[in-house]
């Protein structure tokens, strides 16, 4: 599928998603939060759910967790405009709680599965346990599967790593260890994607200013 067709299909999907009211999560957020990045990217990052900042701006992973992710990506020569980032759940759960398995399964089947079908990435990175449970199996644990490759139900190569919000909750030596683990995971994911699509440019000259690209929503 050519890049233009992917972008057109994603644009139509976003219009459809903006009207979604298929579950109760929609009642307590400003609007669904979609995706950001290059539709032709061979690497596809899946987080958990929007937080308050994401709900305000309509961009996935733009708050403190996303800013940490941007730094981690930059450390391995990737920028958000050259990869693809999204979430399992598109609407912010009330109180920023973690979405449960039922909510994640419902939303991901409606939206994420279609995003994956359009982008057709070579590598998927599951950020945290919610993404891991959908892309893998509900019995997987991020502490066991982190850094290990497995296949999604669609057959994509997938690697799980810690969600950046987990890193923010750590301190001292535990935080340093977790950050290094994520660094090595991102290196491995980039290397596999680069091997699958030689010559792909994973980074722009500087990380994009997401707050400049996404004005605050009313």
N, C-alpha and C positions, 0 to 999 in steps of 0.2 A: 504494500500500500504506500503510495507516495505521500510526502509530508503534507502537501496541500489538502489532500483528501482526509488525512488524519486530523488536521486542524479544523476542517469543516465539520467532521463528525463529532469532534469534541465540543465545538461551539453549539451544535444542535443538542448534544447531551447536556451541556450546561444549562441551556434554556429550559430543558425538560426538568432538570434537577431543581432549578430555582422555584418551580411550581410544586415541588414534592411536599406532600403532607401525609405520607403513608404510615407514619408512626408518631407517638406522642412527643418525641424529642423536639419536633418542629414547633411545639407550642411555647417553648421557653427559650428560644434563641432568636436573634435578629433575622437570620436567613441561613440556608445551607452554605457551607464553605466547600468549594470545589478543589481544584488542583492548580499547580503552577509548574511551569518548566517547558522543556522542549518535547514536542510530540514525537520526535524522531529519536529520542534518547534510548540507548540500549540498556540503561539502568533506571530502575523504577523504585522509589522509596515509599514505603507505606507506614504511616504513623497510626495513632490511635483515634483521636477525636479532637475537634477544635476546643481551645480554651477561650477565655474571655477576650484576649487580644485578637485571636483569629476570628472570633465572631464579630468583633468591631471592624476589622479590616477586610474580611472575606478572602484571606489568603492562608493556606495551611502552613503551620510551623513558622509563624512570623514573630511570636512572642519570645520570652526568655529561652525556651527550649529550642526554638527555631534559630535563634541567634547563635546558640552554642553549636547547633548542627552546621550552620554556615561556616563557623570557624573550623569544625572538624573536616568538612568537605574541602575547604581551602587548603588544609594541611596535607591533603592527598591529591591536590591539583584537580579539584572539581568545584563548580559553582552552580548555584541553584537554577540559573537560566539555561544551563546545558544538560541538566538531568531532569527527572520528573518526580515531583513530590505530591503526595495525596494522603488521605486518611481512610481508615476503615469506615468510620462513622462521619457523616457530613454535617450533622447538627450538634451544637454544643450541648452536652448533658448538663442539666441544671446543677449548679454548684461545682462545676468542673469535675464531677465524679468520673470514675472510669466506667465506660460502657460495659454492660454485661454481655454474656455470650449470645443471648437471643437478639439483643439490639445490634450487635456487631454482625451477626449472620444475616439478619434481615437487610440491613443497609448495604453491606458489601455485595450481596447477591444482586441487589437492584442497581448499584452504581459502580463499585470497584470492578466487578467482573467485566463490565462493559468498557471501562477505561483500559483494562488490561488487553481486551480484545482489539481495541483500536490502536493502542501504542505498540503492542507486540514486543515488549522488551526482551532482551536476552537474559538479564539478571534482575531479580527482585530482592530488595533488602527489607526485611521485616523489622521495624523499629519497635521493640517492646512486645509484651506478651499478648496483647489484644490482636495485633497483626499476625503474630506467630500462630495463634490458635485458629485463625481463619485460613491463613495461607498453608498451614501445616495441618495439625490435628489438635483438638481441645486438650489432649493429655500431654502435649509438649510443654516444657518449662524453659523459660528463657535462661535460667541459670544452668540448665543441662545442654540445651541446644545452641546457645550462643557460639558463634564462630563455626558452626557445622553446616555443611551444604545439605539440602534436601530438595525434592521436587514438589512444586505446588500441584493442585488438582488439575491444572491446565498443562502441566509438564514443564513449567519454567524452573530454571535453576534459582534457588532461593537461599539466602543467608540471613540468619537472625542475629541481631545485635541489640545492645541496650538502647532504650529510648533516651534521648537527651534529658528528659525530665528526671530520669533515674540518676543520671550523673549529677544533676543539680541538687539532688537530695543527699548525696554522699559528701563526705568530708575527709580531710587528711589522706592517709595512705590508701584507704578504700577508694576514694575518688580518683587518685592518681592511677591506681591499677585499672579501674573501670574505663578511664579515658584512654589508656594505652590499648586496652582490649578493643574499644571501638575504633581506634586508629588502625589497628591491624585488620580488623574486619572490613573497614572501608577500603583499605589497600587491596585486600583480596577480592572484594566485589568489583572494584575498578579494573583490576588486572583481568578478571574473567570476562568482563564486558568488553574490554579493549581487545582481547584475543578473538572475541566473537565478531567485532566490527572494527577491523584495523583502520586506523586513520581518523576515527571519530574524535572530535575536539570536545573534551570533557570540561574545559574551563574557559571562561572569558578572561580578559585582562584583569578584571577586578570583580568581586562579588557584587551582584545587583543590590540596589537600595530598595528593598521591598516596600518600605513605608512610602517611598516616592511613587512607586508603581501602583499601590493600592490605597486610594484615599479612604478615610474613615467613613463607615456607613452610618446613615442617620438612625 
